[in-house]
Amino acid sequence: MAILGAFCFPGAGHLNPFTALGRRLQQRGHRVIIFGIADTEARVRAAGVEFRQIGIEDYPLGTLRKLDDKLSRLRGLSTFRFTVERVRNHARMVLRDGPAAVKAAGVEAMLVDEADMAGSVAEHLGLPFISIACFPPLMQNDAMPPFCFGWSFGTGPLARLRNRLGFRFLSRVAWPIFKLVNAQRREWGLKPYAHSTDALSPLAQIAQLPDALEFPIPNRPTCLHYVGPLVDSHVRQPVPFPWEKLDGRPLVYGSMGTIQNGSEYIFKAIAEACSPLDCQLVLSMGGSREPSELGALAGDPIVVRYAPQLELVARASAVVTHAGLNTTLESLAAGVPLVAIPQGNDQPGVAARIAHHKAGVVIPLRRLSAPRLRQAIHAVLTDETYRASARRIQAAIREIDAVEAAANVIENAFGLRPTSGWTESNSVSALNVR
């Protein structure tokens, strides 16, 4: 049995994939411990994964709600700058508390979110680690637009120049994070990072973005594995929903995620856009707002504080989303086309991939209006091009058990070997420490 320590950014879009992967690794005989702040403990333990708290002084219970509420009211580069500061503060805590917590737990290898800086903790302790991308994977390749810009894919000289300038800009914005991390690395006798990708594992990098949704990027790192959405329905807590109110019309599900959902005007625009269409709208407030805050909405949609998203997406004919990767992948895994309204962080990059593969329509936030949104929703409901593309990606996702594939990559990269008493297809392994 291997003891694996996991560090991920404290958000639903990161915790859901990590708990899904943690459950599968436990089923294969390993012990998985997720290290996190107090606000994430209930979600991790509800998924049946072991939890160890760090950041007790910095992140008392209730801190995450306050941070998410502030983020929900930001847009564009303001979102990214706030996220940089948040990642920087989180990194400070992880670098301070992580080593002692990992040693006390007897961890033998680590799984590290690409949005977390715990890879330096692993290097400091001499432990192997694997990087896991809960957003489009990082890579130094000027054929790929930076993930936080909604730029289209192109391999011409102007597109590559644009991408290089974009990466330079992001490096400057993210410099506070790496300045902090490099100071600690020097203190630990480790080589400072020169690029953001220096923080990634040389053993293996796992992306929950399926290859079918990625740009056709040449010269990808050989250690990068596109496995697809890391989803386990058993890690989702049951959510009540008035199913009896569904009336049989084509269902449009609207969600702006669990964090960046603070704009009432977006929800109102979605309702106004859908009201004259032959469809029924369900809006999820993402768990952090009350439906009553929206007041009366056009078309009388069903509005809930939090929704059973997997079940609703499975019934939907279209999904209106902020283009967060989790909602995007859950929709495409069900073969449902999208209308994307990206707001910040990785969402513009995800939306650009949706547009590139014609799996939906993208409306930049600055151009959002009810008429334009109505036209987009009508298009994905009636134009078979979008549904066919969504189903093509769905078929590609179904070809791979993503969680199993990720677990295989992890075992192979860490040199895990079968333990007696288990079949090769369901092996319990012990860590072959190198």
DAURWO-V568473 format. One record per residue. N is the residue number from 1. RES is the residue in one small letter. PHI is phi in whole degrees, 0 to 359 (NA if undefined). Layout:
N	RES	PHI
N	RES	PHI
This chain:
1	m	NA
2	a	265
3	i	256
4	l	249
5	g	260
6	a	236
7	f	235
8	c	219
9	f	296
10	p	280
11	g	216
12	a	301
13	g	293
14	h	252
15	l	293
16	n	300
17	p	297
18	f	291
19	t	290
20	a	298
21	l	292
22	g	300
23	r	299
24	r	294
25	l	295
26	q	295
27	q	297
28	r	271
29	g	102
30	h	262
31	r	259
32	v	241
33	i	237
34	i	263
35	f	264
36	g	198
37	i	275
38	a	304
39	d	292
40	t	263
41	e	299
42	a	299
43	r	295
44	v	293
45	r	293
46	a	297
47	a	280
48	g	84
49	v	250
50	e	293
51	f	228
52	r	231
53	q	276
54	i	229
55	g	69
56	i	300
57	e	284
58	d	281
59	y	232
60	p	294
61	l	306
62	g	103
63	t	294
64	l	298
65	r	299
66	k	295
67	l	294
68	d	295
69	d	295
70	k	294
71	l	297
72	s	296
73	r	258
74	l	253
75	r	219
76	g	59
77	l	293
78	s	299
79	t	299
80	f	295
81	r	296
82	f	296
83	t	296
84	v	301
85	e	296
86	r	293
87	v	296
88	r	298
89	n	295
90	h	295
91	a	297
92	r	303
93	m	294
94	v	296
95	l	293
96	r	279
97	d	265
98	g	299
99	p	303
100	a	295
101	a	294
102	v	293
103	k	295
104	a	296
105	a	275
106	g	70
107	v	296
108	e	255
109	a	200
110	m	230
111	l	246
112	v	233
113	d	301
114	e	294
115	a	267
116	d	241
117	m	256
118	a	287
119	g	301
120	s	293
121	v	297
122	a	299
123	e	298
124	h	300
125	l	269
126	g	72
127	l	253
128	p	289
129	f	215
130	i	238
131	s	268
132	i	234
133	a	261
134	c	269
135	f	227
136	p	309
137	p	296
138	l	282
139	m	200
140	q	273
141	n	208
142	d	284
143	a	277
144	m	252
145	p	295
146	p	305
147	f	296
148	c	265
149	f	247
150	g	271
151	w	282
152	s	285
153	f	280
154	g	196
155	t	248
156	g	288
157	p	299
158	l	291
159	a	296
160	r	293
161	l	296
162	r	305
163	n	295
164	r	298
165	l	295
166	g	297
167	f	294
168	r	296
169	f	299
170	l	297
171	s	299
172	r	292
173	v	294
174	a	273
175	w	305
176	p	304
177	i	294
178	f	286
179	k	297
180	l	296
181	v	296
182	n	294
183	a	299
184	q	290
185	r	297
186	r	296
187	e	297
188	w	273
189	g	79
190	l	259
191	k	292
192	p	297
193	y	285
194	a	260
195	h	226
196	s	299
197	t	287
198	d	295
199	a	280
200	l	274
201	s	289
202	p	280
203	l	282
204	a	197
205	q	231
206	i	248
207	a	247
208	q	275
209	l	286
210	p	287
211	d	301
212	a	292
213	l	253
214	e	275
215	f	293
216	p	283
217	i	279
218	p	280
219	n	56
220	r	286
221	p	300
222	t	293
223	c	270
224	l	269
225	h	241
226	y	271
227	v	256
228	g	106
229	p	296
230	l	270
231	v	234
232	d	220
233	s	299
234	h	288
235	v	273
236	r	269
237	q	286
238	p	302
239	v	236
240	p	293
241	f	207
242	p	282
243	w	302
244	e	295
245	k	277
246	l	290
247	d	251
248	g	96
249	r	290
250	p	307
251	l	267
252	v	248
253	y	256
254	g	242
255	s	212
256	m	256
257	g	85
258	t	262
259	i	241
260	q	274
261	n	233
262	g	271
263	s	266
264	e	297
265	y	293
266	i	292
267	f	298
268	k	294
269	a	294
270	i	297
271	a	298
272	e	295
273	a	294
274	c	277
275	s	305
276	p	272
277	l	275
278	d	278
279	c	204
280	q	244
281	l	258
282	v	242
283	l	247
284	s	252
285	m	277
286	g	82
287	g	91
288	s	250
289	r	231
290	e	263
291	p	305
292	s	297
293	e	293
294	l	278
295	g	71
296	a	288
297	l	240
298	a	300
299	g	81
300	d	52
301	p	288
302	i	278
303	v	240
304	v	231
305	r	292
306	y	214
307	a	240
308	p	283
309	q	298
310	l	301
311	e	290
312	l	289
313	v	299
314	a	298
315	r	262
316	a	281
317	s	262
318	a	203
319	v	234
320	v	259
321	t	219
322	h	280
323	a	72
324	g	296
325	l	296
326	n	298
327	t	297
328	t	301
329	l	291
330	e	295
331	s	290
332	l	292
333	a	295
334	a	263
335	g	72
336	v	256
337	p	287
338	l	235
339	v	243
340	a	255
341	i	236
342	p	293
343	q	240
344	g	173
345	n	55
346	d	276
347	q	299
348	p	300
349	g	292
350	v	295
351	a	299
352	a	298
353	r	287
354	i	300
355	a	295
356	h	301
357	h	267
358	k	56
359	a	268
360	g	171
361	v	244
362	v	251
363	i	238
364	p	301
365	l	302
366	r	292
367	r	252
368	l	291
369	s	207
370	a	300
371	p	298
372	r	294
373	l	293
374	r	299
375	q	297
376	a	292
377	i	295
378	h	299
379	a	296
380	v	287
381	l	280
382	t	244
383	d	272
384	e	295
385	t	303
386	y	291
387	r	293
388	a	297
389	s	293
390	a	298
391	r	289
392	r	296
393	i	292
394	q	302
395	a	298
396	a	294
397	i	294
398	r	290
399	e	292
400	i	235
401	d	280
402	a	300
403	v	293
404	e	294
405	a	298
406	a	296
407	a	297
408	n	296
409	v	300
410	i	298
411	e	297
412	n	294
413	a	293
414	f	274
415	g	70
416	l	282
417	r	237
418	p	300
419	t	255
420	s	302
421	g	97
422	w	233
423	t	285
424	e	298
425	s	282
426	n	220
427	s	281
428	v	263
429	s	240
430	a	247
431	l	285
432	n	269
433	v	292
434	r	262
